[in-house]
Amino acid sequence: EPFSTVPFAPDPDFVDRPEILAWVRDKCAGPGARAALVGLGGVGKSQLAIQYAHRVRDATPPTYVFWVHASTRARFEEAYRGLADRLELPRRLDPKADVLRLVSNWLCDEINGQWTMVVDNVDDVETFFLSRRREQDGTVESSPASLAAYLPQSRNGSILITSRSRDAAARLAGGYHNIREVLAMDKSQGLQLLRNKLPAVSHEEGAAVDLLRTLDCMPLAITQAAAYINRRARMTIAGYVDEFRANDKRRESLLNQDVGDLRRDESASNSVVTTWQMSFERIRQERPSAAELLSLMSFFNLQGIPEKTLRRHNRTAARVGASDNEGEASHTFDEDLDTLHAYSLVTMTTTTADNKMWEMHALVQFCTRVWLSSFSESERWKGEFLELMAQEFPSGEYENWAKCQQLLPHAEPLYDTEPASEQLLKAWAQVLTNAAWYLWMKGSYQTAQAVATKAVTARERVLRLNNNQTLTSVTVLALVLRDQGKYEEAEKLNRRALEGCEKELGVHHPDTLTSLSNLASVLQYQGKNEEAEKLTRRALEGYEKELGVHHLNTLTSVYCLAHLLHTMKRYAEAAQLY
């Protein structure tokens, strides 16, 4: 009689995702049908497959339901040998028999009736589609037969595949149109799962919602948290959230908890960190450049990661690697990003040609950093990210506002992470100076002052006091102080900037003339109009000579002088300038 080899009982805590299960049912309804569920490890693919398998068995008892673990070739072969024994296939005990072929032939024979097979954890393409390598002597290395050949396209059977890899799943399922991505749960589903695991949720509804937000509504993370709370009599949901947010070390410890789960394969970890690090390691083995891209992206803000900025890093790395083929570097980058997307580690959120944006789950990003720390690569990629921000974050001039706004969320975490090396300290000061400039222009004076102060201190440490870059940071800080009414401090810094520019650049350099104008402005705010007038006229004369009478800086200087004369009630002179 038909039987089931599903090794897991139905889960009493299972939360239905009707749209996904309906899609699987419809896809697997036709003769020889194949479908695949893809997504992050721990997102619930196998749990959905278990539920589907039991529903098939309950709805159509004459249908065989087979479960095949496919994380490795050995596990696949073991599952097929088990099927051969259950089916009592002739010759299965013959040492020379091809047991995989015996099972495949049985599946192909329509006389044996209807069957459904779940092929679970198909993460490695090469497990099913072995590639042949040519040796140095020209011979082709022999490989065992492809496992894909033992999954028959039989009219009396259907196959459901689960995989972390979109590409592996698509190859086995017969195309991308036969795969369905399983995303994190929505809020209502996450709450239901938490209620099923934690009876006391009704007393902490607000904390429960906070927990789901913290865990990105990932089923494995929710189950892991619930098990931890259940084991500790005095632990509350709110207490768990507080512990999780306390610091990175505590968060890593909580995510590393390996709780038992009767409905997960014994070879699969129940720890979120370990589960995802398996994907990271596979990517690093299959495509190291994609793993490097993931490493870099883990230091960006979760949302709004600009593809253009990532490409900039890729081009820089290609030049360092002595590659003169920019087209090849661009193709490599596209393949890397596609790989990360195929593993559901990143998601595209904006798709306009000139403004492609990507995002990551918070837990994926955190676990990536933990993974990097495990082989001492975290500091390297933190430095790569900082140097990229130094190259990409522009000055706060109006024409740069759109890009500044785009990059500011990614630069903000850098404010409080002063690097140790001199090279990175220079990059850090560059980011902070331009960020403070933009913040000043947008009116965020308090933050701008704090950031600009750090930039000045850093540049004074690694550069000369009168270095042009140091003076730029000093000027930004002076402007921020001026617009907060801190005129004496601003005047002191403006005089320092002017003196430094005159010494380093000369009295007629445009930066020197700008310093003159800035000092004149802060003097005017203090009512020191005579000195302000003298400096403004000097700046105007310099601009006319160096930049021409129609240059924007020249015209701005004309306006400043007119406004100053108007303030001094010298209306006739002011009118001539207006």
PEZINOR-V349595 format. One record per backbone hydrogen bond with DSSP energy under -1.0 kcal/mol. CO is the residue of the C=O (numbers start at 1). NH is the residue of the N-H. If there is no record, write none. Layout:
co=(CO:CO)
nh=(NH:NH)
This chain:
co=(3:11:17:18:19:20:21:22:23:24:26:30:33:35:36:37:38:40:42:44:45:46:47:48:49:50:51:52:53:54:55:56:60:64:65:66:68:72:73:74:75:76:77:78:79:80:81:82:83:84:89:91:94:97:98:99:100:101:102:103:104:105:109:110:114:115:116:117:118:119:120:121:124:125:125:128:133:135:139:146:147:148:152:154:156:158:159:160:161:162:163:165:166:167:168:169:170:170:175:176:178:180:186:187:188:189:190:191:192:193:194:198:200:201:204:205:206:207:208:209:210:211:212:213:215:217:218:219:220:221:222:223:224:225:226:227:232:236:237:238:239:240:241:247:248:249:250:251:252:254:255:261:265:271:272:273:274:276:277:278:279:280:281:282:283:287:287:288:289:290:291:292:293:294:296:297:302:305:306:307:308:309:310:311:312:313:314:315:316:317:318:319:325:326:327:328:329:330:331:332:333:334:335:336:337:338:339:340:341:342:347:350:352:356:357:357:358:359:361:362:363:364:365:366:367:368:369:370:372:372:373:377:378:379:380:381:382:383:384:385:386:387:388:389:397:398:400:401:402:403:404:407:408:411:412:414:421:422:423:424:425:426:427:428:429:430:431:432:433:434:435:436:437:438:439:440:443:444:445:446:447:448:449:450:451:452:453:454:455:456:457:458:459:464:467:468:469:470:471:472:473:474:475:476:477:478:479:481:481:482:485:486:487:488:489:490:491:492:493:494:495:496:497:498:499:500:501:501:509:510:511:512:513:514:515:516:517:518:519:520:521:523:524:527:528:529:530:531:532:533:534:535:536:537:538:539:540:541:542:543:543:548:551:552:553:554:555:556:557:558:559:560:561:562:563:564:565:566:569:570:571:572:573:574)
nh=(65:14:21:22:23:24:25:26:27:28:29:33:159:161:180:163:182:43:220:48:49:50:51:52:53:54:55:56:57:58:59:60:63:116:5:118:120:76:77:78:79:80:81:82:83:84:85:86:87:89:92:94:97:99:102:103:104:105:106:107:108:109:112:113:64:158:66:160:68:162:70:123:127:128:129:148:141:138:135:149:150:151:154:157:115:117:35:119:37:122:39:169:170:171:172:173:174:175:178:179:36:38:190:191:192:193:194:195:196:197:198:201:203:204:208:209:210:211:212:213:214:215:217:216:218:185:222:223:224:225:226:227:228:229:230:231:235:240:241:242:243:244:245:251:252:253:254:255:256:257:273:264:268:275:276:277:278:280:281:282:283:284:285:286:287:290:291:292:293:294:295:296:297:298:299:300:360:358:310:311:312:313:314:315:316:317:318:319:320:321:323:322:329:330:331:332:333:334:335:336:337:338:339:340:341:342:343:345:344:166:359:357:355:307:349:350:305:347:365:366:367:368:369:370:371:372:373:374:375:377:376:381:382:383:384:385:386:387:388:389:390:391:392:393:400:401:404:405:406:407:408:411:412:414:415:417:425:426:427:428:429:430:431:432:433:434:435:436:437:438:439:440:441:442:444:443:445:448:449:450:451:452:453:454:455:456:457:458:459:460:461:462:463:467:471:472:473:474:475:476:477:478:479:480:481:482:483:484:486:485:487:490:491:492:493:494:495:496:497:498:499:500:501:502:503:504:505:506:513:514:515:516:517:518:519:520:521:522:523:524:525:528:527:529:532:533:534:535:536:537:538:539:540:541:542:543:544:545:546:547:548:551:555:556:557:558:559:560:561:562:563:564:565:566:567:568:570:569:571:574:575:576:577:578)
